[in-house]
Structures are given as structure tokens and as C-alpha cells.
Amino acid sequence: MRKGRDAARVIVVRKNIWSERKRFTLAHELGHMVMTATAAVDDEGAANRFAGAFLMPADVVRAEVGAQRSAISIGELVAIKERFGVSVQAIAYRCLDLGIIDKKAFSSLFKEFVKRGWRKEPFAEPARMAPEYEEPKRFERLCYRALAEGVIGESRAAEMLGITLKTLDHRLAEAD
């Protein structure tokens, strides 16, 4: 069995979480896995910056938004949100981190986010991506593979997939 940093790692998130949050959370947790923690660095802040850079590469953001701006409109952030698949708040943070906007412009945006209720309920942002927007299928495929290879039985496969045995039987019959 592998131990320590060589051990296999898994990141699990709730299925029904809104897609923008899910994507950022996965990248954030990946950041924790690949970065070395030091006492001098805020781990959470570093993982957030990693997620921002991973999901929104600097050159692509600058090409989309510009190298330096005095302000960015909510409408523009929503359009950019659709391109990158992250929240408008994450985009605002990334623009601040890249020096595209200054702290004053960033503060102005966040005042507007608070006013619109997006800080308490980010899923209330416009152009929200439903959890079904992108649903990973690898786990499901691996369950069916394990079933086909006799590693697990039908009851265990149904349990792992979160479905009834009857539903599993129906799906298996449809595939034939």
C-alpha cells in the first residue's frame, strides 16, 4: 500500500452543488494536493489562487478582459462566466490577482455582489449552471466495469451508484 504523498487521492464533492462552485472546489482541493504547505503561506488563499490560475489561465483572462481596466461591468463578468464556467466572484478575484483591476474596482464589484445577495447565495448569480451542466461519468463507468469483471456484485454496484437493484437491472437490460 502506498503511503504519504505517493498514496492515491480522491476528491469528492456533492453531486447537487452548482457547477461553478463544484469546478472551483475541485481545483481548490487539487491545489492543496499539489502545493507544499509552509507556515508563511495562507494555505486556503494559496489554494484559491491555484484554482483561479488553473481554471482561468492568465494569458486567456488578459486576452478576454484586457491587461488593465479601471472597472468591469456585471454584464461583462456574466459573459466571461459562461466562457470559464466559474462564478463572477471568482473572476473578480482572478482579475484582482492578475492586476487587471485594482482594489478599488474590486471593492466596488463586491459591494454590488452583496447588494444583489450573491455573497450569501452565489447560486443566485445570473447564467447559473445547473449541477447537470457537467456530470462526471467515470465513477459510473468504473462501477459497471467492476460489475462486468466480477469484482463487485449487482447489489454492491446498485448501492455504489445510488440506485435500486431494479433500476440497475433495467439499465443492464437496456444496454444489451
C-alpha positions in Angstrom: 0.0 0.0 0.0 1.3 3.5 -0.9 1.7 5.9 1.9 2.1 9.7 2.3 2.3 11.9 -0.8 2.5 8.8 -3.0 -0.9 7.5 -1.9 -3.8 7.6 -4.3 -6.0 10.5 -3.5 -9.6 11.2 -4.3 -11.6 14.5 -4.2 -15.3 14.1 -3.6 -17.9 16.8 -3.9 -21.7 16.7 -3.5 -23.5 15.9 -6.7 -26.1 18.6 -6.4 -23.8 21.6 -5.8 -24.0 24.2 -8.5 -21.4 23.6 -11.3 -19.4 26.8 -10.9 -18.8 26.0 -7.2 -18.1 22.4 -7.9 -15.5 23.2 -10.5 -13.8 25.7 -8.3 -13.9 23.4 -5.3 -12.3 20.6 -7.2 -9.5 22.9 -8.5 -9.0 24.3 -4.9 -8.7 20.8 -3.4 -6.3 19.8 -6.2 -4.2 22.9 -5.2 -4.0 21.6 -1.7 -2.7 18.2 -3.0 0.0 19.6 -5.4 1.3 22.5 -3.3 3.7 22.2 -0.4 2.3 23.8 2.7 4.6 26.3 4.6 3.9 28.2 7.7 4.5 31.5 5.9 1.7 30.9 3.3 -2.1 31.1 3.9 -3.0 27.6 2.6 -6.6 28.4 1.8 -5.7 31.6 0.0 -3.0 29.8 -2.0 -5.4 27.0 -2.9 -7.9 29.6 -4.1 -5.2 31.3 -6.2 -4.2 28.0 -7.6 -7.8 27.2 -8.5 -8.2 30.6 -10.2 -5.0 30.1 -12.2 -5.9 26.5 -13.1 -9.4 27.4 -14.3 -8.6 30.9 -15.7 -5.1 31.0 -17.2 -3.5 34.5 -17.0 -3.0 34.8 -20.8 -6.5 33.8 -21.6 -8.1 36.1 -19.0 -6.0 39.0 -20.2 -7.0 38.3 -23.8 -10.6 38.1 -22.8 -10.7 41.1 -20.4 -7.6 43.2 -21.2 -4.4 43.8 -19.3 -5.6 46.6 -17.2 -9.0 48.0 -16.5 -10.5 50.7 -14.3 -13.7 48.8 -14.0 -15.6 45.7 -15.3 -19.4 45.6 -15.6 -21.6 42.9 -14.2 -22.8 42.1 -17.7 -19.2 41.5 -18.9 -18.5 39.3 -15.9 -21.6 37.2 -16.7 -20.4 36.7 -20.3 -16.9 35.8 -19.0 -18.5 33.4 -16.5 -20.1 31.5 -19.4 -16.6 31.2 -21.0 -14.7 29.9 -18.0 -17.6 28.2 -16.1 -16.8 29.8 -12.8 -18.7 32.4 -10.6 -18.5 36.1 -11.3 -16.9 36.4 -7.9 -14.1 34.0 -8.8 -13.5 36.0 -12.0 -13.3 39.3 -10.0 -10.8 37.7 -7.6 -8.7 36.5 -10.6 -8.8 39.9 -12.2 -7.5 41.4 -8.9 -4.8 38.8 -8.6 -3.6 39.5 -12.1 -3.6 43.3 -11.5 -6.2 43.8 -14.2 -8.4 45.7 -11.7 -7.2 47.5 -8.6 -8.6 47.1 -5.1 -11.0 50.0 -5.5 -12.6 48.4 -8.6 -12.7 45.0 -6.8 -14.3 46.6 -3.8 -16.9 48.2 -5.9 -17.8 44.9 -7.6 -18.1 43.2 -4.2 -20.4 45.9 -2.9 -22.6 45.2 -5.9 -22.4 41.4 -5.2 -23.5 42.0 -1.6 -26.3 44.3 -2.8 -27.6 41.6 -5.2 -27.4 38.9 -2.5 -24.7 36.9 -4.3 -22.3 36.7 -1.4 -24.8 34.8 0.7 -26.3 32.8 -2.2 -23.7 32.7 -5.0 -26.0 30.3 -6.9 -28.3 33.3 -7.4 -25.9 34.8 -9.9 -27.2 35.1 -13.5 -26.3 32.5 -16.0 -26.2 29.9 -13.3 -25.0 26.5 -14.5 -27.2 23.6 -13.1 -25.5 20.7 -11.5 -26.4 18.6 -14.5 -24.3 21.0 -16.7 -21.4 18.7 -16.4 -21.8 15.4 -14.7 -18.7 13.2 -14.3 -19.3 9.7 -15.6 -16.0 8.0 -14.7 -17.2 6.7 -11.4 -20.3 5.2 -13.0 -18.2 3.6 -15.7 -15.9 2.1 -13.1 -18.8 0.6 -11.2 -20.1 -1.0 -14.4 -16.6 -2.3 -15.2 -16.2 -3.7 -11.7 -19.6 -5.4 -12.1 -18.7 -6.8 -15.5 -15.4 -8.2 -14.3 -16.9 -9.8 -11.2 -15.1 -7.5 -8.7 -18.5 -6.5 -7.2 -21.9 -7.9 -7.3 -25.1 -6.3 -8.5 -26.3 -5.3 -5.0 -23.0 -3.5 -4.3 -23.0 -1.9 -7.8 -26.5 -0.6 -7.2 -25.5 0.7 -3.8 -22.4 2.5 -5.1 -24.4 4.0 -8.0 -27.2 5.1 -5.6 -29.9 3.3 -7.5 -32.2 0.3 -6.7 -31.4 -3.2 -8.0 -34.5 -2.9 -10.2 -33.1 0.2 -11.8 -29.7 -1.4 -12.3 -31.4 -4.5 -13.9 -33.3 -2.2 -16.2 -30.1 -0.3 -17.2 -28.3 -3.5 -17.8 -31.1 -4.9 -19.9 -31.2 -1.7 -22.0 -27.5 -2.0 -22.8 -28.0 -5.5 -24.2 
